[in-house]
Amino acid sequence: MSDTLAPFHHADTGTPEHEWAGRPEWSSVPTLEVDGTSTTRLVLVAAHPDDETLGAGGLLATAAAGALCIDLVLLSAGEASHPDSPSHTPADLATLRVEETRAALALLAPSARLHLVGLPDGELGSHEDAIVEAIVRTVGEHGPTTVLAAPWRHDGHADHEAAGRAAAVAAHRTDARLVEYPIWLWHWAAPHEAPWTRFRALPLASGVRARKSHAISVHRSQVGPLSDDPGDEALLHPGMLEHFVRDRETFIVEPFAVDTVFDRVHGDAADPWRVDDSWYEERKRDLTLAALPRRRFRQALEVGCSIGALTARLATRCDAVLAVDESAVALSSAARRLRELPHVRTARGHLPEEWPDGQFDLVVVSEVGYFLSPDRLRRLIARVEASLTDDGVIVLCHWRHPVVGWPLDGPRVHELWRAASRLGVVAEHREPDFLLDLLGDTADHRQGAV
């Protein structure tokens, strides 16, 4: 439930559909474009079985007709829909409701893949990181051609809102185009309260509407009673269902969520990656410094400095260092560590978008490349190389193991950077745990210029 809403109940009469249908704002709502040219994939997130059919069944059918690849990420099995049922246990309900979703999906998008995440119904707010991980894993590196549809993050249902928030973070990490579908908005809101300027409408052909209506009826556990006993009542009454048989589906375009994961990580632990007491981290810093081809550099940029352990070492080899990080919490720790080094400056910034002025003859990108979306990484590469002096070098150093919650890993970061770079590989170091690449003008190095 949103903190700004008065409590509502599914059995309430709610806002009648005719009040929504008669609104003049519909005439100015832009159309949601879903085509097979720029979009080749739909990833649909549902908090519970039936969310996908009610809020986006028409989108599923339209995407299937357009031959898009479709993945449905079902976060919970909906086992808590009837907590007082005398006839069905939560396990019974979970089995029943997942099968209903399978049947509805067969009607709307037979080739779609169903991913069961298995999180607890009613508790998704406590599992948002797991939701992000599941969505990112499904989208992968296909974000630029993917429409990601998820429950609206302000829908008034706690599980829907958690799913929407997590999808917004996942979209930021993968470059997917995010749209959010409301369900309970139509029930609790007065039409004048709706975010009309952020609405996008998907027109539904008559055949699509018929399939969607059939698919809704397949969710028998929700549209009809489980039995005649108290506790087994239908959850979706006819007045509520009227909102979902329109000739259009409505989606909402919201801004990307701010990804606060690194502030949370650094807030939970002063040294979350044990950079101060780990021999692995200490040795990796030694190898990074040893790889530098000159004794001294004029101006260094460290992208993603965290708490400043590597920054302090770079300062011994540079006349000036600019250390940048997205996390204010991490930068606070870095500033304390570096306060006795006047030639070191720390700055909070979202790179590559907030790019610093100046030219750099050393840029260090260590253990941060895989925390960017693929598109942001490509833009970072372009920004770094445009800011590099003629004699400048780039140091890349990344962990080689899987990175959960982001689409890239260390080897992929190095592969993408080397493929996009105008620079050659001056030196490289490979270990089971990490990679280190030094990029620069190989001609200069062959001539002994550095």
CORGIRA-V895071 format. One record per backbone hydrogen bond with DSSP energy under -0.5 kcal/mol. NH is the residue of the N-H (numbers start at 1). CO is the residue of the C=O. Records with the same first field share a line. If there is no record, write none. Layout:
NH=CO ; CO
This chain:
5=2
12=9
15=187
19=16
20=16 ; 17
21=17
22=18
23=20
26=23
27=24
28=25
29=26
30=199
32=201
33=31
34=32
39=35
40=38 ; 145
41=145
42=69
43=147
44=42 ; 71
45=149
46=73
51=48
52=48
54=50
55=51
56=51 ; 52
57=53
60=56
61=57
62=58
63=59
64=60
65=61
66=62
67=64
68=63
69=40
71=42
72=113
73=44 ; 71
74=72 ; 115
75=46 ; 73
76=47
77=119
81=78
83=80
85=82
93=89
94=90
95=91
96=92
97=93
98=94
99=95
100=96
101=97
102=98
103=99
104=100
105=101
106=102
107=103
108=104
109=105
112=109
113=70
115=72 ; 113
116=114
117=74 ; 115
118=74
119=75
123=120
126=123
127=124
128=125
131=127
132=128
133=129
134=130
135=131
136=132
137=133
138=134
139=135
140=136
142=139
145=142
146=143
147=41
148=146 ; 177
149=43 ; 147
150=179
152=181
155=152
161=157
162=158
163=159
164=160
165=161
166=162
167=163
168=164
169=165
170=166
171=167
172=168
173=169
174=170
175=171
176=171
177=146
178=176
179=148
180=252
181=150
182=180 ; 250
186=183
187=184
188=184
189=185
193=190
194=191
196=194
198=195
199=196
200=251
201=30
202=249
203=201
204=247
205=203
209=205
210=206
211=207
212=208
213=209
214=210
215=211
216=212
217=213
218=214
219=215 ; 216
220=218
222=219
223=219
224=220
226=232
227=232
232=229
235=222
236=222
237=235
240=237
241=237
242=238
243=240
244=241
245=242
249=202
251=200
252=180
253=198
254=252
260=258
264=260
265=261
266=262
267=263
268=264
269=265
272=269
274=271
278=274
279=277
282=278
283=279
284=280
285=281
286=282
287=283
288=284
289=285
290=286
291=287
292=288 ; 289
297=317
300=320
301=362
302=322
303=301 ; 364
304=302 ; 324
305=324
308=305
312=308
313=309
314=310
315=311
316=313
317=314
318=314
319=297
320=298
321=343
322=300
323=321 ; 345
324=302 ; 322
325=347
328=326
331=327
332=328
333=329
334=330
335=331
336=332
337=333
338=334
339=335 ; 336
341=338
342=340
344=341
345=321
347=323
349=325
351=349
354=350
355=353
360=387
361=299
362=299
363=393
364=301
365=363 ; 395
366=303 ; 364
367=365 ; 397
371=368
372=369
377=373
378=374
379=375
380=376
381=377
382=378
383=379
384=380
385=381
386=382
387=383 ; 384
388=385
389=360
392=389
393=361
394=439
395=363
396=394 ; 437
397=365
398=435
400=433
404=402
406=403
410=399 ; 401
413=409
414=410
415=411
416=412
417=413
418=414
419=415
420=416
421=417
424=440
426=424 ; 438
427=438
429=436
431=434
435=398
436=429
437=396
438=427
439=394 ; 437
440=424
442=440
445=441
446=442
447=443
448=445
449=444
